[in-house]
Amino acid sequence: MNLLKALNWRYAVRKFSDEMIDESQVQELLTATRYSASSYGLQPYHLLVVNSVEIRQQLLPYSMGQEKVVKCSHLVIFAAQTDIGDETVNRYVDKASIVRRVPLENLQSMADHFKSALAVKTASQKQEWAHQQAYIALGNFLTCAALMEIDTCPMTGFEVAGYDEVLGLAEKGLTTSVICAIGKRHPDDSNASLQKIRFDHDEMILTV
């Protein structure tokens, strides 16, 4: 499926079938998501795949009644890091040193620049920045899923505190940004046949 056809094909699924997505496809989708762009490449978020039906049932009371969190093939949580600062940069620089085989001292000026850019932000601005990076990854996740003909439903209608508690995210230094159910659309999902509503090119695209 080409890109434009895939994007027209996808929609926010209202009802998933019982069909499970093959694990190799799920892992390919997660790998594609790991390649997402992020500010300075710092990737200040994690992806949690919730396979446990028991845990999903515990999440349901915090999901505004959206049973899709339980009745889908896989539930993916995009969770932003909560302690944003020097360690965020150090983690990245250590990885860069290993991957690119560059001594850490040669990366010091880059690290200092990244740290100074984060240092001018307030704690709430740092957290919002981390959430923004998770949303960039979500966009890539949705596009790649569509190209793979995997149905999705991203959701922001949930109680963050409840999700964080059930998933034990505070102890991991994380907080929930957005969630996304994936699977295969149910034959009875009438939304699948609805025409996609998007503004026309001249209504959306501005040239200056």
C-alpha positions as CSV (number, residue, x, y, z in Angstrom):
1,M,0.0,0.0,0.0
2,N,1.5,3.4,-1.0
3,L,1.7,6.3,1.5
4,L,-1.4,8.3,0.5
5,K,-3.6,5.3,0.1
6,A,-2.5,4.0,3.5
7,L,-3.3,7.4,5.2
8,N,-6.7,7.5,3.6
9,W,-7.3,3.9,4.7
10,R,-6.6,4.5,8.3
11,Y,-9.0,5.9,10.8
12,A,-9.5,5.9,14.6
13,V,-11.0,2.4,15.0
14,R,-14.1,2.3,17.3
15,K,-14.4,-1.4,17.5
16,F,-11.6,-4.0,17.1
17,S,-12.0,-7.6,16.1
18,D,-10.6,-10.5,18.1
19,E,-7.8,-11.0,15.6
20,M,-4.3,-10.6,17.0
21,I,-1.5,-8.8,15.3
22,D,1.5,-11.1,14.6
23,E,4.2,-10.5,17.1
24,S,6.8,-10.0,14.4
25,Q,4.7,-7.2,12.9
26,V,4.3,-5.6,16.3
27,Q,8.1,-5.6,16.8
28,E,8.7,-4.2,13.4
29,L,6.2,-1.4,14.1
30,L,7.9,-0.7,17.5
31,T,11.3,-0.6,15.7
32,A,10.0,1.9,13.2
33,T,8.8,4.0,16.0
34,R,12.2,4.0,17.7
35,Y,13.6,5.6,14.5
36,S,11.3,8.6,15.0
37,A,12.7,12.1,15.1
38,S,13.1,13.9,18.4
39,S,14.5,17.2,19.6
40,Y,18.3,16.9,19.7
41,G,17.7,13.2,19.2
42,L,17.3,12.8,23.0
43,Q,14.2,10.5,22.8
44,P,12.9,11.5,26.3
45,Y,10.2,8.8,26.4
46,H,9.6,5.1,26.5
47,L,7.0,2.8,24.9
48,L,5.2,0.2,27.0
49,V,3.4,-2.7,25.4
50,V,0.6,-3.9,27.7
51,N,-0.2,-7.5,26.8
52,S,-1.7,-8.5,30.2
53,V,-5.5,-8.5,30.1
54,E,-5.5,-8.2,33.8
55,I,-3.6,-5.0,33.8
56,R,-5.7,-3.6,30.9
57,Q,-8.8,-4.3,33.0
58,Q,-7.2,-2.3,35.8
59,L,-6.7,0.5,33.4
60,L,-10.3,0.5,32.1
61,P,-11.7,2.6,35.0
62,Y,-9.2,5.3,34.1
63,S,-10.1,5.2,30.4
64,M,-13.4,7.1,30.2
65,G,-15.2,3.8,29.5
66,Q,-13.2,3.1,26.3
67,E,-13.2,-0.6,26.2
68,K,-10.8,-0.6,23.3
69,V,-8.0,-0.6,25.9
70,V,-9.0,-4.1,26.7
71,K,-10.5,-5.3,23.5
72,C,-7.6,-4.8,21.1
73,S,-4.7,-6.8,20.0
74,H,-2.0,-4.7,21.7
75,L,-2.1,-1.6,23.9
76,V,0.9,0.7,23.5
77,I,1.6,3.4,26.1
78,F,3.8,6.4,25.1
79,A,5.3,7.6,28.4
80,A,7.5,10.7,28.8
81,Q,10.4,10.8,31.2
82,T,9.8,13.0,34.2
83,D,13.4,13.9,35.3
84,I,14.5,16.0,32.3
85,G,18.0,17.6,32.6
86,D,21.7,16.7,32.5
87,E,21.1,12.9,32.9
88,T,18.8,13.0,29.8
89,V,21.7,14.4,27.8
90,N,24.3,12.1,29.5
91,R,22.3,9.0,28.5
92,Y,22.2,10.1,24.9
93,V,25.9,11.2,24.7
94,D,27.0,7.8,26.3
95,K,25.0,6.0,23.6
96,A,26.4,8.3,20.9
97,S,29.9,7.5,22.0
98,I,29.4,3.8,21.8
99,V,27.4,3.8,18.5
100,R,29.7,6.2,16.6
101,R,32.9,5.1,18.4
102,V,33.8,8.6,19.4
103,P,35.5,9.3,22.8
104,L,33.2,11.0,25.3
105,E,35.5,14.0,25.6
106,N,35.0,14.7,21.9
107,L,31.3,15.1,22.5
108,Q,31.6,17.4,25.5
109,S,30.8,20.6,23.6
110,M,27.7,19.1,22.1
111,A,26.6,17.8,25.5
112,D,27.1,21.2,27.1
113,H,25.0,22.8,24.3
114,F,22.2,20.4,24.9
115,K,22.3,20.8,28.6
116,S,22.2,24.6,28.4
117,A,19.2,24.4,26.1
118,L,17.3,22.4,28.6
119,A,18.5,24.4,31.6
120,V,16.7,27.5,30.6
121,K,13.3,25.7,30.7
122,T,11.2,25.4,33.8
123,A,10.3,22.0,35.2
124,S,6.8,22.2,33.6
125,Q,8.3,23.3,30.3
126,K,10.7,20.4,30.3
127,Q,7.8,18.0,31.0
128,E,5.8,19.5,28.1
129,W,8.8,19.2,25.8
130,A,9.1,15.5,26.7
131,H,5.4,15.0,26.0
132,Q,5.8,16.8,22.6
133,Q,8.6,14.3,21.6
134,A,6.3,11.4,22.5
135,Y,3.7,12.8,20.2
136,I,6.1,13.1,17.3
137,A,6.8,9.3,17.9
138,L,3.0,8.7,17.9
139,G,2.6,10.3,14.5
140,N,5.3,8.1,13.1
141,F,3.7,5.1,14.8
142,L,0.3,5.8,13.2
143,T,1.7,6.3,9.7
144,C,3.9,3.1,9.9
145,A,0.9,1.1,11.2
146,A,-1.2,2.3,8.3
147,L,1.5,1.3,5.8
148,M,1.5,-2.2,7.5
149,E,-2.3,-2.3,7.4
150,I,-2.5,-2.4,11.2
151,D,-5.5,-0.5,12.6
152,T,-5.0,2.0,15.4
153,C,-6.9,4.2,17.8
154,P,-4.8,6.9,19.6
155,M,-6.5,8.1,22.8
156,T,-6.0,11.1,25.1
157,G,-9.2,10.5,27.0
158,F,-7.8,8.8,30.1
159,E,-6.7,9.8,33.7
160,V,-3.0,10.2,33.7
161,A,-2.6,9.6,37.5
162,G,-4.6,6.3,37.3
163,Y,-2.5,5.0,34.4
164,D,0.7,6.0,36.1
165,E,-0.3,4.2,39.3
166,V,-1.5,1.0,37.6
167,L,1.6,0.8,35.5
168,G,4.0,1.8,38.2
169,L,5.4,4.6,36.0
170,A,6.5,7.0,38.8
171,E,9.1,4.4,40.0
172,K,10.4,4.2,36.4
173,G,10.7,8.0,36.1
174,L,7.9,8.2,33.6
175,T,4.4,9.6,33.1
176,T,1.8,8.7,30.5
177,S,1.7,11.0,27.4
178,V,-0.8,9.2,25.1
179,I,-2.1,5.7,24.5
180,C,-2.8,3.8,21.3
181,A,-4.7,0.6,20.8
182,I,-3.8,-1.5,17.8
183,G,-5.4,-4.5,16.1
184,K,-7.8,-5.2,13.2
185,R,-11.0,-3.4,12.7
186,H,-14.2,-5.3,13.5
187,P,-16.5,-6.0,10.5
188,D,-19.3,-4.2,12.4
189,D,-17.4,-1.0,12.9
190,S,-19.5,1.3,10.7
191,N,-16.9,4.1,11.0
192,A,-14.7,2.1,8.7
193,S,-16.9,2.9,5.7
194,L,-17.3,6.6,6.4
195,Q,-15.6,9.0,4.1
196,K,-12.6,10.7,5.6
197,I,-13.1,14.4,6.4
198,R,-10.0,16.6,5.8
199,F,-9.7,20.2,4.7
200,D,-8.8,20.7,1.1
201,H,-5.3,21.7,0.1
202,D,-6.0,25.4,-0.4
203,E,-7.8,25.4,3.0
204,M,-5.0,23.9,4.9
205,I,-1.7,24.8,3.1
206,L,-0.4,28.3,3.3
207,T,2.5,29.6,1.2
208,V,4.4,32.7,2.3
